[in-house]
Amino acid sequence: MRKLLFSLVIICNALIVHAQWPEFNRAHPVSCQWPAYNYQAHGFFENVFVNDDAFNYYDGYLVFGNGVLCHPDSVDNYTRCFSAKTNSNGDMVWWNRYDDATTDENEQWFNYYNGTTGGMIENHNGNLMSIFTTFVGGNEFNGDTRNYLVQLNSDAEIVEQHLVDSSLAGYSFHGLIEDLTDSSYVSYGWHMDSLDVINNTEPDAFLLKMDSLGNHIWQSSYTGTFGTYPGGVVKAQDGGFWVCANTPGFEDCSDGFFQNSDLVLIKTDEFGNEVGRLVMGGSCGKEVATVYEYEEDKLILAGRLTNEINDPDGMFAGFYYTTLIEQLSNDILIETTVKKEYLPTYNGDFVDLHVIPNTGYLIVCDNQLTTAQGSGPDWRWMGGLLMLDMNRDSLWFRKYSYYNNFPETNTTLPARHYLLDSKPTPDGGFVCSGFIDQQNSDPNPFLLTPWIFKVDSMGCLEPGCQYVNVEEIVVGLENTITVFPNPANDVVNLSFTFPENYIPNNKNEIVIIDMQGREVLRENIFLFATSSNTIEINISALSSGMYTLHWLSNSAWLDSSKVIVE
């Protein structure tokens, strides 16, 4: 499970506070007070949307998150949920904090067990919908817990909210889908009825169908399951639902300590009644998946499984995969092909599957390299995009980090980069959101910092990374190089302006690519650990024309710039 799966909490009498995040650059700690006094503000982005209201005009992104925003001396509880608007370059335009003045001193503004990671949706009217949870006092079992179906407009303003359930039952809402057949909503996660809550028994995965006012239409739970996670429920072409759930722990997993947990695919009818089930396997709890139904009763399942045997790389070691599933006429579910496995990892999380018409499929994930690929300070936890062709074979994989500083000793850890949501953009690319657990790394040690970045259809932060054969993209250095003169004749100068606390390593090179994607020059360079460096590159052998200059370090892409040779 991800560390810190907080839920967004938004309630009816919201007081929206507008402020600026100073020096926001795609990853920065959050603070609702300025100056920030002497405390560690931090948080994360859970849900991201493309802000595209005006016809033929694309103006940026809307993100929702949660964080420790306020000084603990100023309020009893200082965690707040928020929304933020960025322009298309990821620069902050405004941000909103949600508070209720009547309960602000005592109300808990997040619930560890009710994450809405990637769980918000945009409905057919362009409004944003989700279920948010709040409670006053205690926790979700002994406090006053409330779940709301909430509607917001494209400016992140609350339009409506409706109480979903006021009983003693326990819910954890992990996602929501819109049922266009009757303008209703189906939520999912895990559920405990009032007796389960009193006896503290394990919850079940569930579907809850409700109208736009939060009134219950029907609810179904699935025995022998523990819950379902963001993206795990999809409307089926025959009117039913596909549900990706987990089993509770029945026996020890491969490490002999944690409990085993299998992935289960469930097919339901239009009322949520189970009609078929297929156990997909798994081990220690990283079993998360989603499906794409490409033809009625036939689907692609994509996700991540942990290995079922004792793995030398650790108890959470596993792999990302896709497979084909078919529902037979007698409702039995079968796997019709051998799983295609990708990206063996020591640890990691499946986030999204995007279907790209006539091209293939994109798996969004975050992952930690296995110890076979590096241990100690050499391993990295990074967000990643895996592109598959129409046959589900791997085309390319890119992983993303913010800066590329490594700890100086083996006793400290590099920053961990987590992705929580992603959306396609109008230009064929993707925008991703999440957070960075800074660990011991600069620039903000031990903080959780919100993170958002945009890539093109090839997974490049700036066009051309596929031509220099790199797998890692560094998000925080893409505006480092200034080229002069430009146009140039025999020599071009590169001025490097580094962010604060950034220390370049000793393996750097410049690669120049022509407009046909061919490498025409490669040169090693040395950069000093100062705020700025200037490097001279001889380009006298190049023909007249336009080129792309790339800065690489240890095979990671850091920045690029266009160069015109006269």
Secondary structure, DSSP 8 states (H G I E B T S, - for coil): --S--------SS-EEEEE--TT-SSB----SSSS-TTS--EEEEEEEEE---STT----EEEEEEEE-S-TTTSS--EEEEEEEE-TTS-EEEEEEEE-TTTTTTEE---TT---TTT-EE-TTS-EEEEEEEEESS-TTTSEEEEEEEEE-TTS-EEEEEEEE-SS-EEEEEEEEEETTTTEEEEEEEEE-HHHHHHT---EEEEEEE-TT--EEEEEEETT--EEEEEEEEE-TTS-EEEEEE----SB-TTSSSB-B-EEEEEE-TTS-EEEEEEEE-SBS--EEEEEEEETTEEEEEEEEE-SS--TT-TT-EEEEEEEEEE-TTS-EEE-S--EEEEEEEEEEEEEEEEETTTEEEEEEEEEE-GGG--GGG--EEEEEEEEETTS-EEEEEEEESS----SSTTS---EEEEEEEEE-TTS-EEEEEEEE-TT-SSSTT-EEEEEEEE-TTS-SSTTGGGGT-SEEEGGGTT-EEEESSSBSSEEEEEEE--TT----S-EEEEEEETTS-EEEEEEE---SSSEEEEEEE-TTS-SEEEEEEEEETTEEEEEEEEEE-
